[in-house]
Amino acid sequence: MGCAVLFHRFIVEKDFRLKRGVLVQGLPGIGLVGKIAVDYIITELKLEKVAEYYSGGLLLPVGNAGVVVDDEGIMHLPSYRFHLLRLEERDILFLSSEVQPVTWAHYEVAERVLNFFKERGGVEVVGACGTSAEEGEGPSVYFAAYDGETAELLKSAGFKKSSGGTITGACGLVPTIAGLMGMRGFVLMGSTQSPEPNPEAAREVIKALMKLYGFKVDLTNIDKLIEEIKRRQEEERRKLEEMKENVKGREGLPTWYV
């Protein structure tokens, strides 16, 4: 027997219509690549929040029903937040959240979000996320598309075709359902070698979105974050090497030697 989501609510804070609307979704996933990318764009461009979506299918990150309490003691339900970027020829609606739907609610949440988007002029859906890459591979952006025509467009734009496999969660599901609903749907995936947060892969996804849609974002702050992470990693590597050398220097000494 299937489960039914009993609670759904969209709060439209500022009514809007979209010109050839694009939905760019950035939710938690491998390396937090899509979430970092979308949150960075929203922050840097100071995009206005136009709507918020609450659902019984959106639980706390630990999987429990509940609320988040902020520093001011105010309670918030887990939600999807929509921020709007107006461009000359089209509009982009950025979807961000700290959570993904629970497994049994993915399809229902996706359908409701896509209906909301399409009713306001949405025609294209992009899932932004990460994908596992071989050790030593430089930062790259891979794509997977709902149809062959879109795949050719993305290939001609210089992105790498996914070599196959699966995309779990909302990143692949929402663009694919969008395709079934008559919209264009595809995924942009930044390559990452680790499940740890990867702003370098996120930067490549940001650059891909700028290339496709013609907007500009200052990358200075994410570049600084990347350099700081590299500095810390190098410092940790150096300390580990020093520890190994110290242990090696003690090899062969009597057990009572201090």
Disulfide bonds with the S-S distance in Angstrom:
Cys129-Cys171 2.26
